[in-house]
């Protein structure tokens, strides 16, 4: 074979290219794959959080808010540790954004609370003086679309191998298991149970009543999602 | 004519034809724009030149005969000509050697630029500058620093007037504690400050009308007549409300340790949950405490 290659410069060049490209691949790809693995402490989204993420995208929150903290002191002082690529392992699609009309939200769950989000979505200018963020009162009325969120979750689990119903390591050295319903009904029940926990810290009576009736307003899912951003 | 040239002409014609057809298919074609026309003409010229240069070299490989004086040695019947090394190659060969030495000694990218390295350096520089500049900050300067930290970190919930939007979003910091909070703590107990006061406070230390009276008394800054039930509170918080280390916090007024403790641990109370604010540095926490204390001193 080598004799043959020596006599055919064109195929020799192709061979050289293939060898170097392969060497490059085995050097670059494993590192790249390692960096995109989930960071310890990154959890898959629950059905309710995924539904909240859909609300986030539906209302174009990502047009004004980024989810990417750059490694500058000015940013890490304000938003927390700079973002790592593995933290987006369960984001499909990721919501990095390149526009910051509002602040970054990648770790908003660390420094804002349920009732703050509740008051803020109703009338941002009242909570933060001078805020130009519009109000989102319809989030308190519209019901969240759990079926789509569950369909996404099933795809994540079956096709992308997202570890639902499996222990995932946490930062403190333990593990946590994020549950995914085996059926549509079970996923609804799980989402409702989670919604009840969120609503316990909310004030709006209409939202509380709706959850008690078994309906989930969009605001509850959105807050569950925002609280999960850590 | 050689077959190769024929192929070259066919490929060039096909590519130019395809370009022409695509342009005709576009709604406005070249639109009479001189830049577009120049770009297309340039692209066409590049295609033609590339094809014929490639053909020239392929042809050379096909027909060229090696020539020159053979060296005396023969390795397995493979001869070698005595041609001098082309000048360009010689330069590149020497250059590679020089580059190789440079790369292994100086150039190897161990100490090269990295984004995170730059970030760590930036943080270190700014932190040490901060520590140096504010090592002995006190008094009004500390309060001013606290105010600027407050305006970035705390204002979102506690508001510009520090009243937490009438205690809807957060505690009113213009007073030590509100009636609402006192009632909540009496009814629900408190274990927010476990690290400083490990015992916590049990729920239901008072009940009925006593709760209202106590709330009014404590929120009023422990002024006026003491309610009868105050004796229960005084057992831990002291008769003057100043508290005791490891037992109960000061409920008569703010103090720095108490505020820093809340910043470090967060808090759950009558209004809701306050998140942990431990990303502030120790000096900034002191400053926030000084600012919060200054709010109620002014009155």
Boltz contact constraints between the chains, C-beta under 6 A:
constraints:
  - contact:
      token1: [A, 71]
      token2: [B, 115]
      max_distance: 6.0
  - contact:
      token1: [A, 71]
      token2: [B, 116]
      max_distance: 6.0
  - contact:
      token1: [A, 71]
      token2: [B, 119]
      max_distance: 6.0
  - contact:
      token1: [A, 73]
      token2: [B, 122]
      max_distance: 6.0
  - contact:
      token1: [A, 73]
      token2: [B, 123]
      max_distance: 6.0
  - contact:
      token1: [A, 73]
      token2: [B, 126]
      max_distance: 6.0
  - contact:
      token1: [A, 111]
      token2: [B, 275]
      max_distance: 6.0
  - contact:
      token1: [A, 113]
      token2: [B, 272]
      max_distance: 6.0
  - contact:
      token1: [A, 113]
      token2: [B, 273]
      max_distance: 6.0
  - contact:
      token1: [A, 113]
      token2: [B, 275]
      max_distance: 6.0
  - contact:
      token1: [A, 115]
      token2: [B, 272]
      max_distance: 6.0
  - contact:
      token1: [A, 116]
      token2: [B, 157]
      max_distance: 6.0
  - contact:
      token1: [A, 119]
      token2: [B, 169]
      max_distance: 6.0
  - contact:
      token1: [A, 128]
      token2: [B, 156]
      max_distance: 6.0
  - contact:
      token1: [A, 129]
      token2: [B, 160]
      max_distance: 6.0
